[in-house]
Amino acid sequence: MSALNTDLYELTMAAGYFAARKAADIATFELSVRRLPAARNFLLAAGLEQAVEYLLNLRFTSDEIDYLRSLAQFKDAPPGFFDFLAKLRFTGDLFALPEGTPVFANEPIAIIRAPIVEAQLVETYLLSTFVFQTMIASKAARCALAGDGRPIVEFGSRRAHSPAAGILAGRAAFIGGCSGTSNTEAGMRFGIPVFGTAAHSWTMAFRDEEQSFRALQSLLGESSVFLIDTYDTLEGARLAARLGKPIWGVRLDSGDLVELSKQVRRILDEAGLQHAKIFATSDLDEYRVAELIRAGAPFDAFGVGTQLATSGDAPSLSAVYKLVELKDGAGEIFTAKFSDDKSTLPGAKQIYRYADHDVVALYSECNSDFQGEPLLRPVLIQGQRVEPPVAIDKVKTYAAESIAALPARLRSLEEAEPYPVEVSPRLLAIAQDLRREFQPAR
């Protein structure tokens, strides 16, 4: 991954910090989401592993530096700036929520403390990877809740916003509660179960439906899933029933899914294939999954594609990466932004989670003052990893347990009363003092 995968203004600011002899200042930036999307009662933090990989490998190649030299924006940059970039590595600290942690508006997902050039340059990449995977993991959690214990498979790579996004969507969806993904590279890279058998084109490529089913069964044996709605859904089900074992089940991708699934279940059961499962696809999302279950459709599993891999109803988050603390030669300075709709609280934070609320406090406040569980953990200290990566199946289990521990109303698909997030008295007092200092009465 290239260090140039950032916005240009991160680099012009880096040159400016260097020219102003501020490169050694220690800056603390905080990544959070200002507002939850409509109907989201919580978000599920994800993307940490990719953030860590990026920070550990941050560096500029000679070709990248030559490119920057060629830009008009850097014609007056000090010559030493480019030598500085050639030696640049991430030497700072990263504190973050463990992946799979439920998080709410204005709570830090990650905190960076580093020399200001390092901390500034990484803004774009960190926002991108944390926000995208958090968005998809949160959508997957909703789909899993809607499934009420039935497996949900992420099927959205072909509709994702890029091939790379499709891979990471598979990872994030697994963290959020999906049983697996259709993306084979995601399966290999992250150890996620992969699913998929054949499309309508498979059936159409043979002389008749029976020939296509027999060929698939010969290849896949007990993993055979017959897509039965290419021509006539019920005839497809009867054909699958006649062929019998070995079979995993059948897939429905169109039509009246409720009525068809009931008839297909009857056909399979009457043929002695009670073990055969019925898998639903067809433009599903969490609301449609919940609706099918409420209607009594006998589906055993669901494949959710476009709406999951793009988080179709909430395809972006109001995420920010804000400077909250600065330490220069004169000592520590709290910083904050006070505009009414984009205000931030000063200082590096810690989140303390209780059974029914969270408290956001200064990281420097004594843990003994709070009885809740501290959520932000050190991951990198002085550029070195201090916490090993967590196996993705353990991340998924932790996410499921954490969601189950939330108040029941937050697990609803409908918008619920927000989870209370309080601010510690000391943090609130510092913020109010700063507001008075920088916004004097007129």
N, C-alpha and C positions, 0 to 999 in steps of 0.2 A: 504494500500500500504506500502510495506516494505522499510525502510531506506536503506536496502541492495540492493535495485534495483538501483545499480550504478556500475560504473567501479571500479575495485580494486584500480587503481592508485589514485582515489579520496580519498580513505581511507588511503592509505599509505602516501599521501601528508598531510592529516589531522593529522596523527600521527607525521609526521615530523614537521609541524607547531607547534604542541603542544610541542614537545621536544625542538624546537628552541625558545620557549617562544614568538611565534608570533601569538598565537591564538586570542589575543585581537586586532590585527591589523585590520583596517577596509578596506575591499577590495570592489572595484566596478568592476563587470563583465558585459559585454555587449553581448547580443545574437543577431546575425544578419545573413544574407545570403550574401555570397560574390558575387555570380553570379546568374542571373536568368537563368532557363533552356531554352533551345532552344524553340523559338516560344512563350515563356511567356513574355508578355509585362508588367505584374505586378504580384505580389503575393497578397494574401488576408490573413491577419493575423487571426489566430485562435488557440485555445488551452489554452487560458488564464485561463478559469475556472478550468480546471484540474490542471494547474500549481498552482493556489491559494490553491486549496484543498490539494495538496501535501505539500506545504510549511506550511500551518496551522496545518498539522497533522504529521510533521516530528518528528520522535523519534525512538530510538533503544529499542527493547525489550531485556530482560535478555538473552533469547535464542540466539538472534542475536549477542550480545556482547560475549557470551560464544563461539560462532562459530568463531568470529574474534580472540579471544584469542588463539584458536587452530591452527591458520594459522602460517606457518613458517615466513611469512613476518612481523609478529608482535611479534616475540619472544623477541626482544630487545626494544619494545615500553615501555615507562615509565608506571608503574602500574597506575598512576593517569589518564592516557589517557582513560582507559576504564570507570573509574568513570565519567570522563568528558563527554563521549558519553552517559552514562546513563541519564545525566541531560540535554543533548543537545536539544534545541528547536530552531526554526527559529525566530530570534529576529530582523531581518533586514528589509530593505525596498525593495519593488518591484515597479518599474515604467514600464508601458507597453502601447503598442498601444491598443485601444479598439478593441475587436474582430470585424472583418468585415472591417478593415481599409486597403485599398490598400497600399502596401509597396514595396520598390524597393531595388536594390542591395546596400549593405553596409549601410543600415539604421537600427538602432536598433529596434527590435521587442519588446525586454524586457531588463531591466537593473536591476541588483541585487546589492544592497549595504548592506553589512553585515560583521560581524566578519569573517575573512578569512576562517576558517574551515567551517562555515555554507555556505558561498558563494561558496566554492569549492565543497562541497559534493553534491550540488543539480544540478551540471552541466549536468550529464547524463540524469536525468529525465526531466529537463526543455528542453533540446535539443530534446529529443524524443517526448514529447507531443506537443511542439510548432511546430516542423518541420512537424510531420505527419499530424496534422490537417490543418496547413497552406497549405501543399501540396495538400490535398484533397479539401479543400475549394477553392483553386485556380483553380483546375481542374473543379470543379462544376460550378464555375463562367463562365468558358469557355463554358461548356455544356449549361448553361442557356442562354448565349449570342447567341449560335448557334440555340437554340430553338425559338428565336425571339418571346417570349411571350407564347409559348406552354409549358405546365408543363413538367418538367423533374423529374423522380423518381429515387432515388438511389437504385439499385438492386444488389449490389455487395458483400453482406456479405459472401456468400459461397465461394467466390474467394479471400476474404481479407486475409492478412498475418497471422491473428490469430482471434479467436472469439472476443477478446477485440478490435482489430483493426476494425473489422466489425461494432461494436457498435459506436466507435468514428468516423468512416467514415460516418455513417449515420448522426451524429451530424454536422460534418464539412461540409458535402454536403448540408445540409439544410441552414447553414449559407451562403454558396456560391451561393445559389439561387435555389436549388432543392425544389420541392413541398413537398417532404416527402421521406420516406425510406421504404424498405421492412423489416427492422430489428425491431422486436417487442419490444425488450428490449430498444433499442434506443428511440422508441416511448414513452415507459413508463417513462424512466429515464429523458428524456429531453423535453417531451411534444411536440414531432414531429409527424405530421400526418403519419400514416402507410398505406401501400397499398399492395394488393396481393389477389388473389382469388384461382386459381388452376393451377396445372402443367399438362403436357402431361400424367403423370401417373394416374391422376384422370380420364381422358377420357378412358385410356386403362384398368382401373379397372372395367369398366362396360361392359355389353353384347354388347352394341353398343353406338355410339356417341350420339344419341338422348336421351337415358336413362341417360347418364352422364350429358348432358345439363339440362335436366328436374330436376334432383336431385340438381344440383347447383343452378338453378333458384328458386327451392323451399326453399333452405337454405338462399340464399342471396338477393332474391327479386331485388330491384332497384339497388343493388350493384353488380349484376351479370356481370362478364366479361368472355365471352366464348373464350377459346383458340381454334382457328378454324383450325389450321394447323397440327393436329395430323395425319390425313389421307389425305384428299383432301381439300385444303383451301377453294375453292369456294363452294364445297358442304357443308362445315362447315358453311360458311356464309349464304347459303340458309337455312340451318337448323335453325340457329339463327333467321333469318328473319321470318321463319314460326312460331317459338315459340312466337315471338313478346314480348310485354311488360309483366312483368317488366324486364328492361335491362339497364345496364350502357353502355355496348359496347362490342367490340370484341378485341382480341389481335392477332397480327401477329408476328411470331417468326422465320420465315424461308422463303426461296424463293426470288423471285424478288419482293422486298417490294414495289417498285414504281408501277409496273403494277398491282400487286395483290391488293394493297390498293385502286387503282382507281376502279377496278372491284367490290371489296367488298363494297365500298361506294355506287356504283350504285345499288347493290343488296339490301342494307339496305334502301336506299332512296325509291326505288320502292315499298318496303313493308311498307312504311309509318313510317320508323324508322329514320327520319332525325336527331333526337336528339341523336341517338346512336353514341358513339364515337369509333374511331379506335386507338388502342394503339400499338405502335411498340416496340419490343425488338430485340434481335439477334445481339450480339456482336457490339453494338453501341459505338461510341465516338462522340466528338463534331464535327469532320469533317464529319462523316457519317450522323449525324443529319442535319447538314447544307446542305449536298448534297441531302438528301431526300426532304427537303423543297424547294430547288432550282428546283428540278425535278417536283415539283407540286404534290407530294404524299400527299393525304388528311389525314395525321395523325393529331390527336388532342393532343397526348401526347406521351412521349417516356420514356422507362425504360433503364437506362444505368448502367451496372453492373461492370464487371471486370475492364474495363479501368478507371472507376471512383473510385472505392474503392481501387485500387492500384496505381492510377495516372500512368497508364501503360507506357506512353511515357516519363514521368519524375518521376520515382519512388523514387528519392532522391533529396535532396537539399544540396548545399555547405554551410551548416550552421556551425557557429562557436560560441564559448562562450569564450570571451577573457578578460583577466585582463586589465583594462584601467586606473585604478587609485588605489593608495594604501596610506593609512594614518596610520603611525606608531607613536611611541612616539616622533619622531623628526618632525612630521608634514606631510602635504600632498605631495605625490609624483605622478606625472603623469607617466604612463607607456605606452609603445607602442612596437609593433613588426615591424621590418623594412625589413624583407626578401622580395624580389621583388614581389613574387607571393602570399605572405600571410601577407602583411602589414596591420596594424591596426592604427587607429588614437587614440590619447590619450584622457583620460577624459570622464566623463559621458556626454551624448549628449541629445539634444532636436532636434526634427524635426519640421520645420516650413513649412507648405504647402501653396503654392500660387496656382493660377488658372492654371499656366503653368509650374511650377517647384517647387522643394523643396530646402530648405536650412538646412544643418546639422550644428548645432552650439553646443558649450559647454552648458551644462545645467545651468552653473553659469552665462552665458551671460544674460544681461537684456532683458526681453521680449519686452521692448519698442523699442529696436533696430531693431525689425523684425515685419513686418506687416502681415505675414502669420499666419495661425492657428497652435498653438502648439499641437502636436499630442500625445506625451507621457504623460500619466497621472499617478499620484500616486494611487496605488491599496492597498499596504500594507505599513504601517509605523511602525517601531519598532515591527514588528511581528503581528500587529493588522490591520484588514481590515478597510480601510477608505472610500472605494467606494463599494456600494452594488452590488451584481450580477445583470446583465441585463437580462431580459426575452429574451429567444432565438428568439421569433418572432420579437422583437425589434432589436436584433442584425442583423437578416436577412434583415429587412427593411433598417437599417443603411448601411449595406453592399451594397444593391442594389442602394441606393441613392449615396453612395460614388463612386461606379463604374460608374454610369451614369454621375457623375461630372468630370470624367477623360477626357482628350482630346480624340476625337473620334478615332484617329488612334490606341490608346492603347486597344480599345475594339475589334479590329480585331483578327481573329484566326491566322493570319499570323504575322510573326515578323515585328515590326514597328520600326521607329526611336526611340531610348530610351528616356524615360522621363528624363529631366535634373535634376540632384541632385548636388547642389553646396555645397561647404564647406565654412563656415564663415571665413573671413580673420584672426580673432584671433585664431581660432582652427588650421588653416593652418600654421600660424606663429609658434605656440607652437610645432606642429609636426615637422616643419623644424628645429627649435632650438634643439629639442631632437635628431633628426637624426644627426645633426652636432656634438652633444655632445657624442653620443654613437657610431658613425661611423666616426671617425676623418679621414681626408685625409691621404692617404698612400704615 
